[in-house]
Amino acid sequence: AALTVAAPFSWPEIVSSGPGTPKGDWLFCTINAECANGCCSAEQSTSDGRYKCTPGGTQCTGNLLSAGTLCTRDSDCANSCCSKQYSSRHECTDGGTPSQCGNAVHGNGQSCAVNADCMSGCCEASTCVAHGQPDQCSGAGGQRRLLIV
């Protein structure tokens, strides 16, 4: 005989119609593609602020990342904050302090401490520069080094 278990609560975060099946209204989500209605939003989540498949939503996330996901810039995140406030790596940060949100990597001419801070991979004299391979850059220190093989 099959065992039937009755649950007294509805748990929307675990309800699913099966793998690959879009989620119904008010189920938790991260990106619009997860939702049958095409909108993953927190705009009507006044009690918990969590992202849910929102019927008639106008502030949908698109393909934005959820909190705790590694990111490179604020615009990657559904919560608009990419920071290291609660982690050693840049991640989408719910409730992040605005002054700590920003880009994980910097463009040319912006300040840097190490080569990995720069999109170009080259930090020379504390500034991101376009030229050079990462192994030719010194980080924040000063002069470039040439690697002779």
Buried (B, 14 or more C-beta within 10 A) or exposed (E): EEEEEEEEEEEBEEEBEEEEEBBBBBBBBBBBEBBBBBBBBBBEBEEEEBBBBBBEBEEBBEEBBBBEBEBBBBEBBBBBBBBBBEEEEBBBBBEBEEEEBBBBBBEEEBEBEEBEBBBBBBBBBBBBBEEBEBEBBBBBBEEBEEEEE
